[in-house]
Amino acid sequence: MMILAIDDEPKALRLLHDAIAAAEPNAEIVDFSDGEDALLAIREQHMTPNVVFLDIELPEMSGLAFAVELKKLAPETKIVFVTGFPKYAADAFMLHVNGYIVKPVYADRVREELDHLNLLPEKPKPDKLQVRCFGHFEVFWHGKPVIFQRRQSKELLAFLIDREGRACTAEEIAAALWEDEDSNAAKARIRQILHDLRATLREIGMEELLIRERRQLAIRRDMVDCDYYRMLEGDIEAINAFGGTYMTEYSWSELTTGRLQFNKK
């Protein structure tokens, strides 16, 4: 665990360092007498402190101003203010800092603050299938294109993503993908394409993406990260990225394209 201690008064900084060391003996403690120097170290040396204990009354850059800049550089870093002026408590918590200690600083108070912080390592987020719907439909896994055994396997996945996780029947799929084909022949083709799609997803460990129940087929939307879904959720970056084209290689996508164009106006 890395902890920064920041105070412009040498004696106060030494006491703060000693209190942190007594409360968390295994921590790597880095001292700074100036907030700007600490930010420079974080920016240029790529330091990623778990916690910063800092005085509010700092020269040049106040502790409050430091907290604002720190959140831009290291939003996951916890901030605990240390000060002899309790009047700043309201301003501190408006910045959503994680703790507040009034001087003099003792090890038991530091330990109390550390115990209240969620410093356990985050569980890794499950991998998601990366999908681009704007323009041509493309699928990626860990940055590499997914290669489908059949062109229609890719189209089936595109159709299921367009459905946004809603279940659909074989008849609905056949009507969208092959308008004039005999229903029995279409169902047989879907079975073969679905088999190929499952094999492709199995190769990358994403077979659970597909849900098949009661003769209906769907995808688990929470296992997909795509520009289309982000736009529906109001993501500004995704909205701006939409240039008016959506899955251009598939004629059945025109309805969704029109809806997205209308909503962007």
C-alpha positions in Angstrom: 0.0 0.0 0.0 1.3 3.5 -0.9 0.4 6.4 1.3 1.3 10.1 0.7 1.8 12.4 3.6 1.6 16.1 2.8 2.2 19.0 5.2 4.3 22.2 4.7 5.4 22.2 8.4 8.4 19.9 8.9 7.5 18.9 12.5 3.8 18.3 11.6 4.9 16.2 8.5 7.2 14.1 10.7 4.4 13.5 13.2 2.0 12.6 10.4 4.5 10.2 8.9 5.1 8.5 12.3 1.4 8.2 13.0 0.8 6.5 9.6 3.8 4.2 10.0 2.5 3.1 13.5 -1.0 2.6 12.1 0.1 0.7 9.0 3.7 -0.6 9.4 3.7 -2.3 5.9 2.8 0.9 4.0 5.1 2.7 1.6 5.0 6.3 2.9 6.1 9.1 0.7 6.4 12.6 2.2 5.8 15.9 0.5 5.8 19.5 1.8 4.0 20.9 -1.2 0.9 19.8 -3.0 2.2 20.8 -6.5 5.3 18.6 -6.0 3.1 15.7 -5.0 0.9 16.1 -8.2 4.1 16.4 -10.3 5.3 13.1 -8.9 2.0 11.4 -9.5 1.9 12.7 -13.0 5.5 12.2 -14.2 6.5 9.2 -12.0 3.2 7.4 -12.5 2.7 7.1 -8.8 -0.6 5.5 -7.8 -1.1 6.1 -4.1 -3.9 4.3 -2.3 -4.4 7.1 0.2 -3.3 10.7 0.7 -3.2 12.3 4.1 -2.8 16.1 3.7 -3.1 19.4 5.5 -5.7 21.8 4.1 -3.5 24.9 4.8 -0.8 24.4 2.2 1.3 27.1 0.6 0.7 28.0 -3.1 -1.9 25.3 -3.6 -4.4 24.7 -0.8 -5.4 21.1 0.2 -8.8 21.7 -1.3 -7.4 22.7 -4.7 -5.0 19.7 -4.5 -7.9 17.4 -3.9 -9.7 18.7 -7.0 -6.6 18.1 -9.2 -5.8 14.7 -7.6 -9.3 13.4 -8.5 -8.5 14.1 -12.2 -5.2 12.2 -12.1 -6.1 9.4 -9.7 -9.9 9.2 -9.1 -9.5 6.0 -7.1 -7.1 7.4 -4.6 -8.7 8.1 -1.2 -8.2 11.5 0.4 -8.1 12.2 4.2 -7.7 15.8 5.3 -5.5 16.6 8.3 -5.9 20.0 9.8 -6.0 22.1 12.9 -9.1 24.0 11.6 -12.4 22.0 11.9 -14.2 24.9 10.1 -13.0 23.4 6.8 -14.9 20.1 7.3 -18.0 21.2 5.2 -15.8 22.3 2.3 -13.9 19.1 2.5 -16.9 16.8 2.3 -18.4 18.8 -0.6 -15.4 17.5 -2.5 -16.4 13.9 -1.5 -13.1 13.3 0.4 -13.0 10.1 2.4 -12.0 11.3 5.8 -11.1 14.1 8.1 -8.6 14.2 11.1 -8.2 17.2 13.4 -4.6 17.8 14.6 -2.7 16.6 16.6 -2.6 13.3 14.6 -2.4 10.0 16.5 -1.9 6.5 15.1 -5.3 5.3 16.4 -7.1 8.0 14.5 -5.1 7.2 11.3 -6.0 3.5 11.8 -9.6 4.3 12.3 -9.7 6.3 9.0 -7.9 3.4 7.2 -10.4 0.9 8.5 -13.2 3.0 7.1 -11.7 3.1 3.6 -12.4 0.4 1.1 -8.8 -0.5 0.3 -9.4 -4.0 -0.8 -8.2 -4.6 -4.4 -11.1 -4.4 -6.9 -12.3 -7.6 -8.3 -11.4 -7.7 -12.0 -14.3 -6.8 -14.2 -15.6 -9.7 -16.4 -14.5 -9.4 -20.0 -17.0 -8.2 -22.5 -17.3 -8.7 -26.2 -16.4 -5.5 -27.9 -18.8 -4.6 -30.7 -18.9 -1.8 -33.2 -22.4 -1.2 -34.7 -21.9 2.3 -36.2 -20.9 2.0 -39.8 -20.1 -1.7 -40.5 -20.8 -4.3 -37.9 -17.5 -5.5 -36.3 -16.7 -7.8 -33.4 -13.5 -7.8 -31.3 -12.1 -9.9 -28.5 -9.2 -8.4 -26.5 -8.6 -5.9 -29.3 -8.5 -8.6 -32.1 -11.2 -9.2 -34.7 -13.4 -12.2 -34.1 -13.3 -14.5 -37.2 -16.6 -16.2 -38.0 -16.8 -19.4 -39.8 -19.8 -18.2 -41.9 -20.9 -14.7 -42.9 -24.4 -15.5 -41.7 -23.1 -16.5 -38.3 -21.9 -12.9 -37.9 -25.2 -11.6 -39.2 -27.1 -13.7 -36.7 -25.1 -12.2 -33.8 -25.7 -8.7 -35.3 -29.4 -9.3 -35.3 -29.4 -10.5 -31.7 -27.4 -7.5 -30.6 -29.8 -5.2 -32.5 -32.6 -6.8 -30.5 -30.9 -5.5 -27.3 -31.2 -8.7 -25.4 -34.9 -9.3 -26.2 -35.7 -13.0 -27.1 -36.8 -13.8 -30.6 -38.1 -17.0 -32.3 -36.7 -18.8 -35.3 -39.5 -17.4 -37.3 -38.6 -13.8 -36.4 -35.0 -14.4 -37.3 -35.9 -16.1 -40.6 -38.3 -13.3 -41.6 -35.6 -10.7 -41.0 -32.6 -12.4 -42.5 -34.2 -14.4 -45.4 -37.6 -12.8 -46.2 -38.7 -15.2 -49.0 -37.2 -18.5 -47.8 -39.4 -21.5 -47.0 -39.9 -21.6 -43.2 -38.7 -25.2 -42.7 -35.6 -24.5 -44.8 -34.9 -21.3 -42.9 -35.2 -23.1 -39.5 -32.7 -25.8 -40.7 -30.3 -23.1 -41.8 -30.7 -21.3 -38.4 -29.8 -24.5 -36.6 -26.6 -24.8 -38.6 -25.7 -21.1 -38.3 -26.4 -21.2 -34.5 -24.1 -24.2 -34.2 -21.3 -22.3 -36.0 -21.9 -19.2 -33.9 -21.7 -21.2 -30.7 -18.4 -22.7 -31.9 -16.9 -19.3 -32.6 -18.0 -17.9 -29.2 -16.7 -21.1 -27.5 -13.2 -20.5 -28.9 -13.0 -17.2 -27.0 -14.8 -18.4 -23.9 -18.0 -16.4 -24.5 -20.5 -19.2 -25.3 -22.6 -18.0 -22.3 -23.4 -14.9 -24.3 -26.1 -16.8 -26.1 -29.4 -17.7 -24.3 -31.6 -20.4 -25.8 -34.8 -21.2 -23.9 -38.3 -22.4 -25.0 -37.3 -22.2 -28.7 -36.3 -18.6 -28.3 -32.9 -17.0 -28.7 -31.3 -14.0 -27.1 -28.0 -12.6 -25.9 -26.9 -11.5 -22.5 -26.7 -7.7 -23.0 -24.4 -7.2 -20.0 -21.7 -9.3 -21.7 -21.5 -6.8 -24.6 -19.8 -3.5 -24.8 -20.9 -1.6 -27.9 -21.3 1.9 -29.2 -25.1 1.3 -29.9 -25.8 0.3 -26.3 -23.8 3.2 -24.9 -25.7 5.6 -27.2 -29.0 4.2 -25.9 -27.7 4.8 -22.3 -27.0 8.5 -23.1 -23.2 8.3 -23.4 -22.2 11.6 -24.9 -19.1 10.2 -26.6 -21.1 7.4 -28.3 -23.8 9.9 -29.3 -21.2 12.1 -31.0 -19.6 9.0 -32.6 -22.9 8.1 -34.4 -22.5 9.5 -38.0 -25.9 8.3 -39.3 -24.9 4.8 -40.3 -25.6 1.6 -38.5 -24.8 -2.0 -39.5 -24.8 -0.8 -43.1 -24.3 -4.3 -44.6 -27.7 -5.5 -43.3 -31.0 -4.3 -44.9 -33.0 -5.2 -41.8 -31.0 -2.7 -39.7 -32.7 0.3 -41.5 -35.4 0.6 -39.0 -33.0 1.0 -36.1 -30.9 3.4 -38.2 -33.9 5.6 -38.8 -34.8 5.6 -35.1 -31.2 6.5 -34.1 -31.1 9.4 -36.6 -34.5 10.7 -35.3 -33.4 10.5 -31.7 -30.1 12.4 -32.4 -31.9 15.4 -33.9 
